[in-house]
Amino acid sequence: MTFWGHIKFYSGADKHGLQIGHSMVLVQWQKQNGKLVKVIVYPEEAAQAKPIYPIPWNK
């Protein structure tokens, strides 16, 4: 686990250290109780809320 999410490196002798897996955490600013808060929306196992898409625009 790193600051940016899960990461995996190849450990075989021929390509030792090659990055072979990486999953990012995606956040989105959402309104909760009238305040903007940053929530994790992906990956599902870490999600705090469902993503809002498309984002509604106030005119």
CHARMM internal coordinates of N, CA and C (Angstrom, degrees):
IC EDIT
DIST 1 N 1 CA 1.4537
DIST 1 CA 1 C 1.5302
ANGL 1 N 1 CA 1 C 108.21
DIST 1 C 2 N 1.3133
ANGL 1 CA 1 C 2 N 115.83
DIHE 1 N 1 CA 1 C 2 N 132.55
DIST 2 N 2 CA 1.4571
ANGL 1 C 2 N 2 CA 121.02
DIHE 1 CA 1 C 2 N 2 CA 176.69
DIST 2 CA 2 C 1.5187
ANGL 2 N 2 CA 2 C 109.26
DIHE 1 C 2 N 2 CA 2 C -124.21
DIST 2 C 3 N 1.3106
ANGL 2 CA 2 C 3 N 115.90
DIHE 2 N 2 CA 2 C 3 N -179.53
DIST 3 N 3 CA 1.4595
ANGL 2 C 3 N 3 CA 121.62
DIHE 2 CA 2 C 3 N 3 CA 177.00
DIST 3 CA 3 C 1.5290
ANGL 3 N 3 CA 3 C 110.98
DIHE 2 C 3 N 3 CA 3 C -57.42
DIST 3 C 4 N 1.3351
ANGL 3 CA 3 C 4 N 117.85
DIHE 3 N 3 CA 3 C 4 N -33.12
DIST 4 N 4 CA 1.4543
ANGL 3 C 4 N 4 CA 122.81
DIHE 3 CA 3 C 4 N 4 CA -176.44
DIST 4 CA 4 C 1.5162
ANGL 4 N 4 CA 4 C 113.05
DIHE 3 C 4 N 4 CA 4 C -93.10
DIST 4 C 5 N 1.3087
ANGL 4 CA 4 C 5 N 119.76
DIHE 4 N 4 CA 4 C 5 N -4.75
DIST 5 N 5 CA 1.4588
ANGL 4 C 5 N 5 CA 122.28
DIHE 4 CA 4 C 5 N 5 CA -179.63
DIST 5 CA 5 C 1.5183
ANGL 5 N 5 CA 5 C 111.70
DIHE 4 C 5 N 5 CA 5 C 127.77
DIST 5 C 6 N 1.3425
ANGL 5 CA 5 C 6 N 115.37
DIHE 5 N 5 CA 5 C 6 N -165.76
DIST 6 N 6 CA 1.4681
ANGL 5 C 6 N 6 CA 120.83
DIHE 5 CA 5 C 6 N 6 CA -179.85
DIST 6 CA 6 C 1.5193
ANGL 6 N 6 CA 6 C 110.20
DIHE 5 C 6 N 6 CA 6 C -72.86
DIST 6 C 7 N 1.3178
ANGL 6 CA 6 C 7 N 116.42
DIHE 6 N 6 CA 6 C 7 N 144.04
DIST 7 N 7 CA 1.4611
ANGL 6 C 7 N 7 CA 122.19
DIHE 6 CA 6 C 7 N 7 CA 179.35
DIST 7 CA 7 C 1.5255
ANGL 7 N 7 CA 7 C 108.26
DIHE 6 C 7 N 7 CA 7 C -143.01
DIST 7 C 8 N 1.3280
ANGL 7 CA 7 C 8 N 116.85
DIHE 7 N 7 CA 7 C 8 N 150.86
DIST 8 N 8 CA 1.4606
ANGL 7 C 8 N 8 CA 120.90
DIHE 7 CA 7 C 8 N 8 CA -179.28
DIST 8 CA 8 C 1.5231
ANGL 8 N 8 CA 8 C 108.90
DIHE 7 C 8 N 8 CA 8 C -141.05
DIST 8 C 9 N 1.3364
ANGL 8 CA 8 C 9 N 116.17
DIHE 8 N 8 CA 8 C 9 N 140.67
DIST 9 N 9 CA 1.4515
ANGL 8 C 9 N 9 CA 121.95
DIHE 8 CA 8 C 9 N 9 CA 179.58
DIST 9 CA 9 C 1.5197
ANGL 9 N 9 CA 9 C 109.88
DIHE 8 C 9 N 9 CA 9 C -121.34
DIST 9 C 10 N 1.3262
ANGL 9 CA 9 C 10 N 115.66
DIHE 9 N 9 CA 9 C 10 N 146.53
DIST 10 N 10 CA 1.4525
ANGL 9 C 10 N 10 CA 122.88
DIHE 9 CA 9 C 10 N 10 CA 176.01
DIST 10 CA 10 C 1.5201
ANGL 10 N 10 CA 10 C 108.25
DIHE 9 C 10 N 10 CA 10 C -70.69
DIST 10 C 11 N 1.3206
ANGL 10 CA 10 C 11 N 117.89
DIHE 10 N 10 CA 10 C 11 N 136.06
DIST 11 N 11 CA 1.4611
ANGL 10 C 11 N 11 CA 120.29
DIHE 10 CA 10 C 11 N 11 CA -177.05
DIST 11 CA 11 C 1.5281
ANGL 11 N 11 CA 11 C 113.64
DIHE 10 C 11 N 11 CA 11 C -113.78
DIST 11 C 12 N 1.3308
ANGL 11 CA 11 C 12 N 117.60
DIHE 11 N 11 CA 11 C 12 N 6.39
DIST 12 N 12 CA 1.4627
ANGL 11 C 12 N 12 CA 120.39
DIHE 11 CA 11 C 12 N 12 CA 177.52
DIST 12 CA 12 C 1.5199
ANGL 12 N 12 CA 12 C 111.86
DIHE 11 C 12 N 12 CA 12 C -71.09
DIST 12 C 13 N 1.3124
ANGL 12 CA 12 C 13 N 117.20
DIHE 12 N 12 CA 12 C 13 N 158.46
DIST 13 N 13 CA 1.4652
ANGL 12 C 13 N 13 CA 121.74
DIHE 12 CA 12 C 13 N 13 CA -176.46
DIST 13 CA 13 C 1.5254
ANGL 13 N 13 CA 13 C 113.09
DIHE 12 C 13 N 13 CA 13 C -67.10
DIST 13 C 14 N 1.3357
ANGL 13 CA 13 C 14 N 117.61
DIHE 13 N 13 CA 13 C 14 N -31.15
DIST 14 N 14 CA 1.4628
ANGL 13 C 14 N 14 CA 119.55
DIHE 13 CA 13 C 14 N 14 CA -175.60
DIST 14 CA 14 C 1.5286
ANGL 14 N 14 CA 14 C 114.16
DIHE 13 C 14 N 14 CA 14 C -74.42
DIST 14 C 15 N 1.3261
ANGL 14 CA 14 C 15 N 118.00
DIHE 14 N 14 CA 14 C 15 N -31.26
DIST 15 N 15 CA 1.4753
ANGL 14 C 15 N 15 CA 121.35
DIHE 14 CA 14 C 15 N 15 CA -178.78
DIST 15 CA 15 C 1.5221
ANGL 15 N 15 CA 15 C 110.31
DIHE 14 C 15 N 15 CA 15 C -136.10
DIST 15 C 16 N 1.2884
ANGL 15 CA 15 C 16 N 117.15
DIHE 15 N 15 CA 15 C 16 N 40.38
DIST 16 N 16 CA 1.4638
ANGL 15 C 16 N 16 CA 122.08
DIHE 15 CA 15 C 16 N 16 CA -176.06
DIST 16 CA 16 C 1.5289
ANGL 16 N 16 CA 16 C 111.16
DIHE 15 C 16 N 16 CA 16 C -55.41
DIST 16 C 17 N 1.3059
ANGL 16 CA 16 C 17 N 117.03
DIHE 16 N 16 CA 16 C 17 N 130.37
DIST 17 N 17 CA 1.4561
ANGL 16 C 17 N 17 CA 122.43
DIHE 16 CA 16 C 17 N 17 CA 177.33
DIST 17 CA 17 C 1.5155
ANGL 17 N 17 CA 17 C 115.23
DIHE 16 C 17 N 17 CA 17 C 91.45
DIST 17 C 18 N 1.3358
ANGL 17 CA 17 C 18 N 118.60
DIHE 17 N 17 CA 17 C 18 N -4.08
DIST 18 N 18 CA 1.4563
ANGL 17 C 18 N 18 CA 122.18
DIHE 17 CA 17 C 18 N 18 CA 179.44
DIST 18 CA 18 C 1.5260
ANGL 18 N 18 CA 18 C 109.03
DIHE 17 C 18 N 18 CA 18 C -68.90
DIST 18 C 19 N 1.3231
ANGL 18 CA 18 C 19 N 116.71
DIHE 18 N 18 CA 18 C 19 N 129.63
DIST 19 N 19 CA 1.4530
ANGL 18 C 19 N 19 CA 120.48
DIHE 18 CA 18 C 19 N 19 CA 178.63
DIST 19 CA 19 C 1.5164
ANGL 19 N 19 CA 19 C 109.19
DIHE 18 C 19 N 19 CA 19 C -72.28
DIST 19 C 20 N 1.3393
ANGL 19 CA 19 C 20 N 117.52
DIHE 19 N 19 CA 19 C 20 N 124.20
DIST 20 N 20 CA 1.4613
ANGL 19 C 20 N 20 CA 121.02
DIHE 19 CA 19 C 20 N 20 CA -177.85
DIST 20 CA 20 C 1.5204
ANGL 20 N 20 CA 20 C 112.93
DIHE 19 C 20 N 20 CA 20 C -121.17
DIST 20 C 21 N 1.2830
ANGL 20 CA 20 C 21 N 118.37
DIHE 20 N 20 CA 20 C 21 N -7.91
DIST 21 N 21 CA 1.4543
ANGL 20 C 21 N 21 CA 120.43
DIHE 20 CA 20 C 21 N 21 CA 179.61
DIST 21 CA 21 C 1.5089
ANGL 21 N 21 CA 21 C 111.59
DIHE 20 C 21 N 21 CA 21 C -154.35
DIST 21 C 22 N 1.3114
ANGL 21 CA 21 C 22 N 115.95
DIHE 21 N 21 CA 21 C 22 N 136.62
DIST 22 N 22 CA 1.4521
ANGL 21 C 22 N 22 CA 120.08
DIHE 21 CA 21 C 22 N 22 CA 179.84
DIST 22 CA 22 C 1.5157
ANGL 22 N 22 CA 22 C 108.50
DIHE 21 C 22 N 22 CA 22 C -158.76
DIST 22 C 23 N 1.3019
ANGL 22 CA 22 C 23 N 117.17
DIHE 22 N 22 CA 22 C 23 N 125.03
DIST 23 N 23 CA 1.4591
ANGL 22 C 23 N 23 CA 120.17
DIHE 22 CA 22 C 23 N 23 CA 175.61
DIST 23 CA 23 C 1.5250
ANGL 23 N 23 CA 23 C 108.99
DIHE 22 C 23 N 23 CA 23 C -120.12
DIST 23 C 24 N 1.2968
ANGL 23 CA 23 C 24 N 114.58
DIHE 23 N 23 CA 23 C 24 N 128.05
DIST 24 N 24 CA 1.4587
ANGL 23 C 24 N 24 CA 120.75
DIHE 23 CA 23 C 24 N 24 CA -177.93
DIST 24 CA 24 C 1.5206
ANGL 24 N 24 CA 24 C 110.47
DIHE 23 C 24 N 24 CA 24 C -90.30
DIST 24 C 25 N 1.3112
ANGL 24 CA 24 C 25 N 115.11
DIHE 24 N 24 CA 24 C 25 N 157.09
DIST 25 N 25 CA 1.4509
ANGL 24 C 25 N 25 CA 121.81
DIHE 24 CA 24 C 25 N 25 CA 172.21
DIST 25 CA 25 C 1.5208
ANGL 25 N 25 CA 25 C 106.17
DIHE 24 C 25 N 25 CA 25 C -101.21
DIST 25 C 26 N 1.3240
ANGL 25 CA 25 C 26 N 116.90
DIHE 25 N 25 CA 25 C 26 N 128.83
DIST 26 N 26 CA 1.4586
ANGL 25 C 26 N 26 CA 121.92
DIHE 25 CA 25 C 26 N 26 CA -179.52
DIST 26 CA 26 C 1.5188
ANGL 26 N 26 CA 26 C 108.73
DIHE 25 C 26 N 26 CA 26 C -107.42
DIST 26 C 27 N 1.3193
ANGL 26 CA 26 C 27 N 116.37
DIHE 26 N 26 CA 26 C 27 N 127.91
DIST 27 N 27 CA 1.4637
ANGL 26 C 27 N 27 CA 120.80
DIHE 26 CA 26 C 27 N 27 CA 179.21
DIST 27 CA 27 C 1.5237
ANGL 27 N 27 CA 27 C 109.54
DIHE 26 C 27 N 27 CA 27 C -116.02
DIST 27 C 28 N 1.3098
ANGL 27 CA 27 C 28 N 115.01
DIHE 27 N 27 CA 27 C 28 N 158.24
DIST 28 N 28 CA 1.4576
ANGL 27 C 28 N 28 CA 121.26
DIHE 27 CA 27 C 28 N 28 CA 179.06
DIST 28 CA 28 C 1.5259
ANGL 28 N 28 CA 28 C 107.59
DIHE 27 C 28 N 28 CA 28 C -145.11
DIST 28 C 29 N 1.3302
ANGL 28 CA 28 C 29 N 115.60
DIHE 28 N 28 CA 28 C 29 N 139.24
DIST 29 N 29 CA 1.4608
ANGL 28 C 29 N 29 CA 120.21
DIHE 28 CA 28 C 29 N 29 CA 174.33
DIST 29 CA 29 C 1.5215
ANGL 29 N 29 CA 29 C 107.69
DIHE 28 C 29 N 29 CA 29 C -77.87
DIST 29 C 30 N 1.3396
ANGL 29 CA 29 C 30 N 116.26
DIHE 29 N 29 CA 29 C 30 N 126.41
DIST 30 N 30 CA 1.4615
ANGL 29 C 30 N 30 CA 121.77
DIHE 29 CA 29 C 30 N 30 CA 179.15
DIST 30 CA 30 C 1.5159
ANGL 30 N 30 CA 30 C 109.40
DIHE 29 C 30 N 30 CA 30 C -134.78
DIST 30 C 31 N 1.3331
ANGL 30 CA 30 C 31 N 115.30
DIHE 30 N 30 CA 30 C 31 N 152.85
DIST 31 N 31 CA 1.4631
ANGL 30 C 31 N 31 CA 120.15
DIHE 30 CA 30 C 31 N 31 CA 176.35
DIST 31 CA 31 C 1.5233
ANGL 31 N 31 CA 31 C 109.30
DIHE 30 C 31 N 31 CA 31 C -84.57
DIST 31 C 32 N 1.3256
ANGL 31 CA 31 C 32 N 115.17
DIHE 31 N 31 CA 31 C 32 N 128.31
DIST 32 N 32 CA 1.4667
ANGL 31 C 32 N 32 CA 121.74
DIHE 31 CA 31 C 32 N 32 CA 174.26
DIST 32 CA 32 C 1.5136
ANGL 32 N 32 CA 32 C 107.00
DIHE 31 C 32 N 32 CA 32 C -134.81
DIST 32 C 33 N 1.3084
ANGL 32 CA 32 C 33 N 116.15
DIHE 32 N 32 CA 32 C 33 N 121.66
DIST 33 N 33 CA 1.4686
ANGL 32 C 33 N 33 CA 122.18
DIHE 32 CA 32 C 33 N 33 CA -178.07
DIST 33 CA 33 C 1.5215
ANGL 33 N 33 CA 33 C 111.06
DIHE 32 C 33 N 33 CA 33 C 56.65
DIST 33 C 34 N 1.3348
ANGL 33 CA 33 C 34 N 117.04
DIHE 33 N 33 CA 33 C 34 N 37.39
DIST 34 N 34 CA 1.4589
ANGL 33 C 34 N 34 CA 121.60
DIHE 33 CA 33 C 34 N 34 CA 177.29
DIST 34 CA 34 C 1.5207
ANGL 34 N 34 CA 34 C 115.47
DIHE 33 C 34 N 34 CA 34 C 79.84
DIST 34 C 35 N 1.3271
ANGL 34 CA 34 C 35 N 117.80
DIHE 34 N 34 CA 34 C 35 N 1.88
DIST 35 N 35 CA 1.4614
ANGL 34 C 35 N 35 CA 121.45
DIHE 34 CA 34 C 35 N 35 CA -179.66
DIST 35 CA 35 C 1.5193
ANGL 35 N 35 CA 35 C 109.63
DIHE 34 C 35 N 35 CA 35 C -119.27
DIST 35 C 36 N 1.3434
ANGL 35 CA 35 C 36 N 116.61
DIHE 35 N 35 CA 35 C 36 N 147.35
DIST 36 N 36 CA 1.4592
ANGL 35 C 36 N 36 CA 120.56
DIHE 35 CA 35 C 36 N 36 CA 175.17
DIST 36 CA 36 C 1.5194
ANGL 36 N 36 CA 36 C 109.64
DIHE 35 C 36 N 36 CA 36 C -79.87
DIST 36 C 37 N 1.3199
ANGL 36 CA 36 C 37 N 115.74
DIHE 36 N 36 CA 36 C 37 N 128.56
DIST 37 N 37 CA 1.4610
ANGL 36 C 37 N 37 CA 121.13
DIHE 36 CA 36 C 37 N 37 CA 177.40
DIST 37 CA 37 C 1.5261
ANGL 37 N 37 CA 37 C 108.43
DIHE 36 C 37 N 37 CA 37 C -132.92
DIST 37 C 38 N 1.3089
ANGL 37 CA 37 C 38 N 116.46
DIHE 37 N 37 CA 37 C 38 N 150.42
DIST 38 N 38 CA 1.4578
ANGL 37 C 38 N 38 CA 121.91
DIHE 37 CA 37 C 38 N 38 CA 178.32
DIST 38 CA 38 C 1.5279
ANGL 38 N 38 CA 38 C 108.07
DIHE 37 C 38 N 38 CA 38 C -92.73
DIST 38 C 39 N 1.3435
ANGL 38 CA 38 C 39 N 116.15
DIHE 38 N 38 CA 38 C 39 N 122.58
DIST 39 N 39 CA 1.4625
ANGL 38 C 39 N 39 CA 120.95
DIHE 38 CA 38 C 39 N 39 CA -178.43
DIST 39 CA 39 C 1.5239
ANGL 39 N 39 CA 39 C 110.40
DIHE 38 C 39 N 39 CA 39 C -125.03
DIST 39 C 40 N 1.3185
ANGL 39 CA 39 C 40 N 116.39
DIHE 39 N 39 CA 39 C 40 N 148.89
DIST 40 N 40 CA 1.4555
ANGL 39 C 40 N 40 CA 122.04
DIHE 39 CA 39 C 40 N 40 CA 175.16
DIST 40 CA 40 C 1.5262
ANGL 40 N 40 CA 40 C 107.85
DIHE 39 C 40 N 40 CA 40 C -79.66
DIST 40 C 41 N 1.3455
ANGL 40 CA 40 C 41 N 116.72
DIHE 40 N 40 CA 40 C 41 N 128.70
DIST 41 N 41 CA 1.4614
ANGL 40 C 41 N 41 CA 120.80
DIHE 40 CA 40 C 41 N 41 CA 178.86
DIST 41 CA 41 C 1.5312
ANGL 41 N 41 CA 41 C 112.76
DIHE 40 C 41 N 41 CA 41 C -115.74
DIST 41 C 42 N 1.3300
ANGL 41 CA 41 C 42 N 117.74
DIHE 41 N 41 CA 41 C 42 N -9.31
DIST 42 N 42 CA 1.4645
ANGL 41 C 42 N 42 CA 122.17
DIHE 41 CA 41 C 42 N 42 CA 178.49
DIST 42 CA 42 C 1.5093
ANGL 42 N 42 CA 42 C 109.04
DIHE 41 C 42 N 42 CA 42 C -157.21
DIST 42 C 43 N 1.2935
ANGL 42 CA 42 C 43 N 120.13
DIHE 42 N 42 CA 42 C 43 N 139.95
DIST 43 N 43 CA 1.4651
ANGL 42 C 43 N 43 CA 130.77
DIHE 42 CA 42 C 43 N 43 CA 5.97
DIST 43 CA 43 C 1.5245
ANGL 43 N 43 CA 43 C 111.34
DIHE 42 C 43 N 43 CA 43 C -76.91
DIST 43 C 44 N 1.3247
ANGL 43 CA 43 C 44 N 115.35
DIHE 43 N 43 CA 43 C 44 N 162.90
DIST 44 N 44 CA 1.4631
ANGL 43 C 44 N 44 CA 120.66
DIHE 43 CA 43 C 44 N 44 CA -175.84
DIST 44 CA 44 C 1.5184
ANGL 44 N 44 CA 44 C 113.22
DIHE 43 C 44 N 44 CA 44 C -56.13
DIST 44 C 45 N 1.3423
ANGL 44 CA 44 C 45 N 117.53
DIHE 44 N 44 CA 44 C 45 N -37.20
DIST 45 N 45 CA 1.4728
ANGL 44 C 45 N 45 CA 119.28
DIHE 44 CA 44 C 45 N 45 CA -177.19
DIST 45 CA 45 C 1.5281
ANGL 45 N 45 CA 45 C 112.76
DIHE 44 C 45 N 45 CA 45 C -69.97
DIST 45 C 46 N 1.3257
ANGL 45 CA 45 C 46 N 117.80
DIHE 45 N 45 CA 45 C 46 N -14.35
DIST 46 N 46 CA 1.4632
ANGL 45 C 46 N 46 CA 121.16
DIHE 45 CA 45 C 46 N 46 CA 177.84
DIST 46 CA 46 C 1.5253
ANGL 46 N 46 CA 46 C 112.34
DIHE 45 C 46 N 46 CA 46 C -113.20
DIST 46 C 47 N 1.3365
ANGL 46 CA 46 C 47 N 117.08
DIHE 46 N 46 CA 46 C 47 N -3.47
DIST 47 N 47 CA 1.4666
ANGL 46 C 47 N 47 CA 121.68
DIHE 46 CA 46 C 47 N 47 CA -173.39
DIST 47 CA 47 C 1.5222
ANGL 47 N 47 CA 47 C 112.22
DIHE 46 C 47 N 47 CA 47 C -62.49
DIST 47 C 48 N 1.3444
ANGL 47 CA 47 C 48 N 114.05
DIHE 47 N 47 CA 47 C 48 N 136.30
DIST 48 N 48 CA 1.4615
ANGL 47 C 48 N 48 CA 121.06
DIHE 47 CA 47 C 48 N 48 CA 174.81
DIST 48 CA 48 C 1.5252
ANGL 48 N 48 CA 48 C 110.59
DIHE 47 C 48 N 48 CA 48 C -100.08
DIST 48 C 49 N 1.3361
ANGL 48 CA 48 C 49 N 116.77
DIHE 48 N 48 CA 48 C 49 N -17.20
DIST 49 N 49 CA 1.4641
ANGL 48 C 49 N 49 CA 122.73
DIHE 48 CA 48 C 49 N 49 CA 179.19
DIST 49 CA 49 C 1.5197
ANGL 49 N 49 CA 49 C 108.41
DIHE 48 C 49 N 49 CA 49 C -159.43
DIST 49 C 50 N 1.3259
ANGL 49 CA 49 C 50 N 116.20
DIHE 49 N 49 CA 49 C 50 N 163.39
DIST 50 N 50 CA 1.4573
ANGL 49 C 50 N 50 CA 120.41
DIHE 49 CA 49 C 50 N 50 CA 174.89
DIST 50 CA 50 C 1.5285
ANGL 50 N 50 CA 50 C 108.19
DIHE 49 C 50 N 50 CA 50 C -81.17
DIST 50 C 51 N 1.3397
ANGL 50 CA 50 C 51 N 117.38
DIHE 50 N 50 CA 50 C 51 N 146.61
DIST 51 N 51 CA 1.4638
ANGL 50 C 51 N 51 CA 118.87
DIHE 50 CA 50 C 51 N 51 CA 178.56
DIST 51 CA 51 C 1.5241
ANGL 51 N 51 CA 51 C 111.31
DIHE 50 C 51 N 51 CA 51 C -66.17
DIST 51 C 52 N 1.3108
ANGL 51 CA 51 C 52 N 116.05
DIHE 51 N 51 CA 51 C 52 N 146.68
DIST 52 N 52 CA 1.4577
ANGL 51 C 52 N 52 CA 121.71
DIHE 51 CA 51 C 52 N 52 CA 174.96
DIST 52 CA 52 C 1.5218
ANGL 52 N 52 CA 52 C 106.35
DIHE 51 C 52 N 52 CA 52 C -98.49
DIST 52 C 53 N 1.3513
ANGL 52 CA 52 C 53 N 116.47
DIHE 52 N 52 CA 52 C 53 N 112.87
DIST 53 N 53 CA 1.4465
ANGL 52 C 53 N 53 CA 120.69
DIHE 52 CA 52 C 53 N 53 CA -178.34
DIST 53 CA 53 C 1.5090
ANGL 53 N 53 CA 53 C 109.30
DIHE 52 C 53 N 53 CA 53 C -150.88
DIST 53 C 54 N 1.2736
ANGL 53 CA 53 C 54 N 121.41
DIHE 53 N 53 CA 53 C 54 N 133.34
DIST 54 N 54 CA 1.4608
ANGL 53 C 54 N 54 CA 124.28
DIHE 53 CA 53 C 54 N 54 CA -8.61
DIST 54 CA 54 C 1.5204
ANGL 54 N 54 CA 54 C 110.68
DIHE 53 C 54 N 54 CA 54 C -69.63
DIST 54 C 55 N 1.2993
ANGL 54 CA 54 C 55 N 115.43
DIHE 54 N 54 CA 54 C 55 N 154.01
DIST 55 N 55 CA 1.4629
ANGL 54 C 55 N 55 CA 120.58
DIHE 54 CA 54 C 55 N 55 CA -179.58
DIST 55 CA 55 C 1.5254
ANGL 55 N 55 CA 55 C 108.20
DIHE 54 C 55 N 55 CA 55 C -73.67
DIST 55 C 56 N 1.3504
ANGL 55 CA 55 C 56 N 117.41
DIHE 55 N 55 CA 55 C 56 N 125.95
DIST 56 N 56 CA 1.4634
ANGL 55 C 56 N 56 CA 119.67
DIHE 55 CA 55 C 56 N 56 CA 179.12
DIST 56 CA 56 C 1.5376
ANGL 56 N 56 CA 56 C 110.47
DIHE 55 C 56 N 56 CA 56 C -71.55
DIST 56 C 57 N 1.3127
ANGL 56 CA 56 C 57 N 116.42
DIHE 56 N 56 CA 56 C 57 N 134.00
DIST 57 N 57 CA 1.4685
ANGL 56 C 57 N 57 CA 121.20
DIHE 56 CA 56 C 57 N 57 CA 179.28
DIST 57 CA 57 C 1.5109
ANGL 57 N 57 CA 57 C 109.21
DIHE 56 C 57 N 57 CA 57 C -104.59
DIST 57 C 58 N 1.3221
ANGL 57 CA 57 C 58 N 115.87
DIHE 57 N 57 CA 57 C 58 N 131.26
DIST 58 N 58 CA 1.4781
ANGL 57 C 58 N 58 CA 120.68
DIHE 57 CA 57 C 58 N 58 CA 175.98
DIST 58 CA 58 C 1.5079
ANGL 58 N 58 CA 58 C 108.35
DIHE 57 C 58 N 58 CA 58 C -81.89
DIST 58 C 59 N 1.3177
ANGL 58 CA 58 C 59 N 116.45
DIHE 58 N 58 CA 58 C 59 N 135.97
DIST 59 N 59 CA 1.4736
ANGL 58 C 59 N 59 CA 121.06
DIHE 58 CA 58 C 59 N 59 CA 179.44
DIST 59 CA 59 C 1.5065
ANGL 59 N 59 CA 59 C 110.46
DIHE 58 C 59 N 59 CA 59 C -92.33
END
COOR INIT
IC SEED 1 N 1 CA 1 C
IC BUILD
